[in-house]
């Protein structure tokens, strides 16, 4: 049983980010981390290894050269090897192009389970897992609070409107997991040392069988303008008042906005 | 090229989800700008018998993808023929189900996609969307690149469009053409477990009273429930409160929980970490009650009340009750 965990390098949560003159997100000089929600996918994969259900874990990332750092950090947590798909033609890739490249790389790696975080910190569409599943024509098991594999199939435990369901499908599958997996492990010093010797390959677009034309300029969407949001009145504060008086002031505030 | 506006219309338990009604209204609004009509892609239990009723909310036509309760993405193969070049845009609810089905169409038809939008419009036949990015500090305008395949997928949060009520139209209903075999259809519900207590759908609430770490326990949600009941709203929570087991995960608001857009959000004992903020920052009015005068939520709330939630929340419930009675 082989799992490939897809990870994305993103700017650190809360880091100062802005748009460049040519309307791209400027990530230069910003501390980069593994997308925090991808760490849960890593943790889930490594738990399946710990339990003996999975033999190998490969990490896959699409990004600039420095995304190799994120892959090394993942390898320090555990797992066997890593692949970075990097190409000048991928700059500014949108969710569609990202899915296209990951799907092509996964076709080559042919895992039983391609595992992802449920969303990325810097693009909140959560569309990549479903798009990759569709491009590869494999079932999607999404938003798992837990993943089980074995006997030619995989299952995720997923919150439903009124409780939870186990959703299953025959292998191979694409799966995504939530932060209910449990807290991701830290890399040990031994793990960090070991990661330096683990194999990492770098693939170009051609290596996954795609051309720049296939990606239509890396995006089907374009940002045409950026602006500051409408100015919002400063926060009003109610402080140092006994509860009944504070409550009356809150009620006045709500009434003035026709909320009560 | 079709100028129609498609939308995903989810049904459950025999009735349209509120998202289906909101998106019917939104699609009709966009269609009036594009010169087309609103077309529903309806799926889930009750879709076959209920699809025509979407006409009352603005849909001219409805295509039924299937009438069973199964994972939404399994309907993607049935949607392909209708979606391909079937409209200028396809509105999808920004819920786990809606995103999965929309994502599969992005993958199957190579479609451009826009993350949850603040607004969308059609000018001179071109779809334009606005999104808040970088924690709401920047508003970007985006559109499909020239020559991109259609429809463009547009994710829409609940409460973005106000449903048109009181209409009496009937949508013309058709069944989706047969789909090719696809592995996407092979995911199925293997086991279903019901929670002991019925849980409300937080995404549909117009008033939310949310509690966090400061609520300090399961019992601490009691006063919040009373306030929510008085306001006709629902109770929500931060991840800390859900992780602690004080409240069901279905009620968690934030990056990994529900993304909500109520007209009023009251946060009690919630510090306002970025992961929570991205789940509620589009609420129209934000009131925060926290004993820490430096809590981050104080920086983006409209009204920040510094004080003990266990005194202020019951006092507020009492005050609202008194005014209602007066």
Boltz contact constraints between the chains, C-beta under 6 A:
constraints:
  - contact:
      token1: [A, 14]
      token2: [B, 274]
      max_distance: 6.0
  - contact:
      token1: [A, 17]
      token2: [B, 134]
      max_distance: 6.0
  - contact:
      token1: [A, 95]
      token2: [B, 113]
      max_distance: 6.0
  - contact:
      token1: [A, 96]
      token2: [B, 106]
      max_distance: 6.0
  - contact:
      token1: [A, 124]
      token2: [B, 115]
      max_distance: 6.0
  - contact:
      token1: [A, 125]
      token2: [B, 115]
      max_distance: 6.0
  - contact:
      token1: [A, 126]
      token2: [B, 99]
      max_distance: 6.0
  - contact:
      token1: [A, 127]
      token2: [B, 103]
      max_distance: 6.0
  - contact:
      token1: [A, 127]
      token2: [B, 106]
      max_distance: 6.0
  - contact:
      token1: [A, 127]
      token2: [B, 113]
      max_distance: 6.0
  - contact:
      token1: [A, 130]
      token2: [B, 73]
      max_distance: 6.0
  - contact:
      token1: [A, 130]
      token2: [B, 100]
      max_distance: 6.0
  - contact:
      token1: [A, 130]
      token2: [B, 103]
      max_distance: 6.0
  - contact:
      token1: [A, 130]
      token2: [B, 104]
      max_distance: 6.0
  - contact:
      token1: [A, 131]
      token2: [B, 103]
      max_distance: 6.0
  - contact:
      token1: [A, 131]
      token2: [B, 106]
      max_distance: 6.0
  - contact:
      token1: [A, 131]
      token2: [B, 107]
      max_distance: 6.0
  - contact:
      token1: [A, 134]
      token2: [B, 104]
      max_distance: 6.0
  - contact:
      token1: [A, 134]
      token2: [B, 107]
      max_distance: 6.0
  - contact:
      token1: [A, 134]
      token2: [B, 108]
      max_distance: 6.0
  - contact:
      token1: [A, 135]
      token2: [B, 107]
      max_distance: 6.0
  - contact:
      token1: [A, 137]
      token2: [B, 183]
      max_distance: 6.0
  - contact:
      token1: [A, 138]
      token2: [B, 183]
      max_distance: 6.0
  - contact:
      token1: [A, 139]
      token2: [B, 183]
      max_distance: 6.0
  - contact:
      token1: [A, 139]
      token2: [B, 186]
      max_distance: 6.0
  - contact:
      token1: [A, 139]
      token2: [B, 187]
      max_distance: 6.0
  - contact:
      token1: [A, 140]
      token2: [B, 73]
      max_distance: 6.0
  - contact:
      token1: [A, 142]
      token2: [B, 100]
      max_distance: 6.0
  - contact:
      token1: [A, 143]
      token2: [B, 96]
      max_distance: 6.0
  - contact:
      token1: [A, 159]
      token2: [B, 249]
      max_distance: 6.0
  - contact:
      token1: [A, 159]
      token2: [B, 250]
      max_distance: 6.0
  - contact:
      token1: [A, 162]
      token2: [B, 194]
      max_distance: 6.0
  - contact:
      token1: [A, 162]
      token2: [B, 195]
      max_distance: 6.0
  - contact:
      token1: [A, 163]
      token2: [B, 193]
      max_distance: 6.0
  - contact:
      token1: [A, 163]
      token2: [B, 194]
      max_distance: 6.0
  - contact:
      token1: [A, 163]
      token2: [B, 195]
      max_distance: 6.0
  - contact:
      token1: [A, 164]
      token2: [B, 193]
      max_distance: 6.0
  - contact:
      token1: [A, 165]
      token2: [B, 189]
      max_distance: 6.0
  - contact:
      token1: [A, 165]
      token2: [B, 192]
      max_distance: 6.0
  - contact:
      token1: [A, 166]
      token2: [B, 190]
      max_distance: 6.0
  - contact:
      token1: [A, 166]
      token2: [B, 191]
      max_distance: 6.0
  - contact:
      token1: [A, 167]
      token2: [B, 71]
      max_distance: 6.0
  - contact:
      token1: [A, 167]
      token2: [B, 187]
      max_distance: 6.0
  - contact:
      token1: [A, 167]
      token2: [B, 189]
      max_distance: 6.0
  - contact:
      token1: [A, 168]
      token2: [B, 190]
      max_distance: 6.0
  - contact:
      token1: [A, 169]
      token2: [B, 186]
      max_distance: 6.0
  - contact:
      token1: [A, 169]
      token2: [B, 187]
      max_distance: 6.0
  - contact:
      token1: [A, 170]
      token2: [B, 186]
      max_distance: 6.0
  - contact:
      token1: [A, 178]
      token2: [B, 256]
      max_distance: 6.0
  - contact:
      token1: [A, 179]
      token2: [B, 256]
      max_distance: 6.0
  - contact:
      token1: [A, 220]
      token2: [B, 112]
      max_distance: 6.0
  - contact:
      token1: [A, 220]
      token2: [B, 145]
      max_distance: 6.0
  - contact:
      token1: [A, 220]
      token2: [B, 148]
      max_distance: 6.0
  - contact:
      token1: [A, 221]
      token2: [B, 112]
      max_distance: 6.0
  - contact:
      token1: [A, 221]
      token2: [B, 142]
      max_distance: 6.0
  - contact:
      token1: [A, 222]
      token2: [B, 145]
      max_distance: 6.0
  - contact:
      token1: [A, 223]
      token2: [B, 140]
      max_distance: 6.0
  - contact:
      token1: [A, 223]
      token2: [B, 142]
      max_distance: 6.0
  - contact:
      token1: [A, 224]
      token2: [B, 141]
      max_distance: 6.0
  - contact:
      token1: [A, 224]
      token2: [B, 143]
      max_distance: 6.0
  - contact:
      token1: [A, 225]
      token2: [B, 141]
      max_distance: 6.0
  - contact:
      token1: [A, 226]
      token2: [B, 138]
      max_distance: 6.0
  - contact:
      token1: [A, 226]
      token2: [B, 140]
      max_distance: 6.0
  - contact:
      token1: [A, 227]
      token2: [B, 139]
      max_distance: 6.0
  - contact:
      token1: [A, 229]
      token2: [B, 139]
      max_distance: 6.0
  - contact:
      token1: [A, 235]
      token2: [B, 301]
      max_distance: 6.0
  - contact:
      token1: [A, 235]
      token2: [B, 304]
      max_distance: 6.0
  - contact:
      token1: [A, 236]
      token2: [B, 303]
      max_distance: 6.0
  - contact:
      token1: [A, 237]
      token2: [B, 304]
      max_distance: 6.0
  - contact:
      token1: [A, 238]
      token2: [B, 305]
      max_distance: 6.0
  - contact:
      token1: [A, 239]
      token2: [B, 306]
      max_distance: 6.0
  - contact:
      token1: [A, 243]
      token2: [B, 311]
      max_distance: 6.0
  - contact:
      token1: [A, 243]
      token2: [B, 312]
      max_distance: 6.0
  - contact:
      token1: [A, 243]
      token2: [B, 315]
      max_distance: 6.0
  - contact:
      token1: [A, 244]
      token2: [B, 315]
      max_distance: 6.0
  - contact:
      token1: [A, 246]
      token2: [B, 305]
      max_distance: 6.0
  - contact:
      token1: [A, 246]
      token2: [B, 307]
      max_distance: 6.0
  - contact:
      token1: [A, 246]
      token2: [B, 312]
      max_distance: 6.0
  - contact:
      token1: [A, 247]
      token2: [B, 315]
      max_distance: 6.0
  - contact:
      token1: [A, 247]
      token2: [B, 316]
      max_distance: 6.0
  - contact:
      token1: [A, 247]
      token2: [B, 319]
      max_distance: 6.0
  - contact:
      token1: [A, 248]
      token2: [B, 319]
      max_distance: 6.0
  - contact:
      token1: [A, 250]
      token2: [B, 316]
      max_distance: 6.0
  - contact:
      token1: [A, 251]
      token2: [B, 319]
      max_distance: 6.0
  - contact:
      token1: [A, 251]
      token2: [B, 320]
      max_distance: 6.0
  - contact:
      token1: [A, 253]
      token2: [B, 303]
      max_distance: 6.0
  - contact:
      token1: [A, 259]
      token2: [B, 264]
      max_distance: 6.0
  - contact:
      token1: [A, 260]
      token2: [B, 320]
      max_distance: 6.0
